[in-house]
Structure formats: structure tokens, C-alpha cells
Amino acid sequence: MPIEYRYNPLDLEPDKAIGIRLPFNAAAAGKGYNTSYTSVTNGGSIFPLSYTTEEQAVSNFKNLLLTRKGERVYHPTFGTDLQNILFENINDDEEFTTRVEDSLRSDINFWLPYITILELTANVLPYRNISDVTNGVNIFIRFRVGQNGANRQIEIQFDVNSLNLIG
């Protein structure tokens, strides 16, 4: 018998935070340091908090995408192989993008079965010359949380200098 997952968007206690959203600091979230977050001294949190299950599910998804397998102590299989794959030589663009897409689908389905992937595409950015280091990979993921959640999207821009998560 398959495992049944339920998505319940009703929040019976809207003033209770259920988790911490990524990114951890307000400045990285584009809000600056003068925010309405409560301080640690009054029992609150300086981190942006999640108040709905859908918001926390999206944060969990970002956490999975940004975690390299083997990085977490006592959870060596949590995360993705994305960063390891991206540092390999690219001989065939189509084979490479298929490998990235298959690896991400597998990890997402295993760790976050409540995330429904609607579209996942990876595109290799061409290497131009030694002075213009723009080679990299763009990954676009359109998804929703559960069967009834709103459609959302995340874009991962990876090049030799950085890994950026947008969305």
C-alpha cells in the first residue's frame, strides 16, 4: 500500500512559527537589517520565520538544493550531487543536462515527496574565452507543494564564481 501524504493549508494557529525560512539573514532576503523581526532578547528570533506549511516546504526545498551530499553530519545522504556534477568536465551538453535533471529529480523525490516537479530544465552556458569566464549552468525548476499548492519556481545560476538561487 502506498504512503499517503496530506497537504493541509489551514493554519489553526497563525501566530505560531513552524520553522526558519532561507536565507537566514534579513539582508540576504532583500529586507535590510532594520526589520520587524523580534530580537533574541525577548524570546523571539532574528531570523525570518515560516508561518505556513507551504512556506516552510519551499524553504526545505531551497535547503535541499543548496546542501551538498556528505555535508551534513549524521545525514551524509541528505542534499544533492548538483555541486559535484557541476565541477566535472562537460563533454556532451545533452548528456550533462540529462544527468543533472535526473539527479535532481531523484533527490527531490526521495527527500521531499510532497514537492511536485512540473518542469525541470538545465542549460549549459557556453565557454567563450579565457578572459570572459561566463561558462556555467542555469537550472530552472517549476514546482508546487502537494497537489493543491500554488505554482512556484526556482532558478539556480551556477558559474565558476558562484551558486545563486533565485525564487
N, C-alpha and C positions, 0 to 999 in steps of 0.2 A: 504494500500500500504506500503511495507517495506521501511525502511530508506535506502538510498543508500550512501555508503561510497566510496570515491575515493582515490586511492593511486597514487600520482604523484611524481615520483622520480626525476624529473627535478628540478634543483636548478637554478633559474634565477638570483639570486644574491648570488653567493657562498661566498662572503666576509662578509655576514650578519649572525651573530649568531642568532639562533632561540630559544635557551634555554641553561640550565646548565645541564651537564652530572653528573651522580652519579658514584663514590663517589665525594664529594665536594672538597676534597683536593688532590693535585697532588701526595703527598706521598702515600696516600691510593690507588691511581691509578697505583702505581708502577713506578712513574716517578721521584721521589725525589723532593726536593724543588727548585733546580736550573733548572727551566723550561723556556720555551719560552712564557709562559702566560704573557700577558701585565699586568701592575700594575694598581691599582685603581687610582693612581695619574694622569695618562694620559688618564683617561676616559675609560680604558679597564676593564678587570676583572681578578682577581687572580684565578678564578675557571675555570675548563675545560669546554669549550663551545661546544654546538652541532651546526653543520652547515648543517645537513641534517635532513629531517623529519624522516627517518628511525632511525638514531642515537638518536634522541630525543624520539622516540617511545619506544626504548629499555630502555632509561633512565626512562621514565614514568613507564614502566613495573617494573623495579627494585624498584622504589619509592613505587608502589602499594604493592609489595611483602614485603617490609620492614616496612610498616606502619600498625600498629595495629588499628582495628576499634575502634573509640572513641577517638583516639589520636589527631586528628586534630580539632581544634576549628572551629565551624561553618560548619564542614563537618564530623559529627560523624559516618557516614556510609562508608566513604572512607577507603580503606585498606582491609585487610583480617583478618580472625579469626585464622590464622595459629598459632600465638604465644599462643593464648588462648587454642586451641585444643592440642598443643604440651605439655602443662603443666598438662593435665588431665591424670589420670591413664589409662594405656593401658591394657585392659583385653583380647582383641581379636585382634591380629595383622591385620587380614584381614578386620575386621570392621573398625579399626582405619585408615588404609591406604585408604580405600574407602571413609571414612568421610573427610580426608584431601584432597583427589583428587577432590571430589565433591564440597567441599567448595571453593577450589582454582578456579576450572572451572567456578563456578557461579560468583565469584567476578571479575575474569578476563573478562568474557563475558559481565558483566554489565558495568564495568568502562572503559575497553579498547577493544571495539568491533572490532577494527582494528588489534588486535593480534589474529593470527590463531594458536591454540594449535595443534601441530602434535602428541605429546606424552607427557604424564604426569604420572609419577610413583612415589610412595612413598614407602620407605623400612624402616622398623623398625630395628635398630641395637640392638642386644641383650644385656641385662644387665648381666655382668659376675660375679663380686663380689664387695664387699664394697670398696676394695682398687683400683679396676680398673673401674672407672666411665666412661665407654665408651658408655653407653646406649644413644640412640638418634635416630634421623630420618634423612635420606637422601631423598631429593626430587629432581627429575630430570625433567626438562621441556624443550622440544624441540619445537620451535615455529618459526613463521615468521611474518613479519609485512605485513599485507594485503595479497593479493593473489599472488603478484609477488615478494615479498621481499625474501632476502636470508635466508636460514635456519640458525637459531641460537639456542644456548642452554644456559640454566642457571641451575646451581646445587645449592641447598640450603642444607647446612650441619648444623644440629641443634643438640646440646647436652646440658648437664646441665650447661656448662660454656659459650657457645657462639652460635651465629647465624651467619653463614658465607654464603655469596652469591658469587658464582664463575661464571663468564661468562659475 
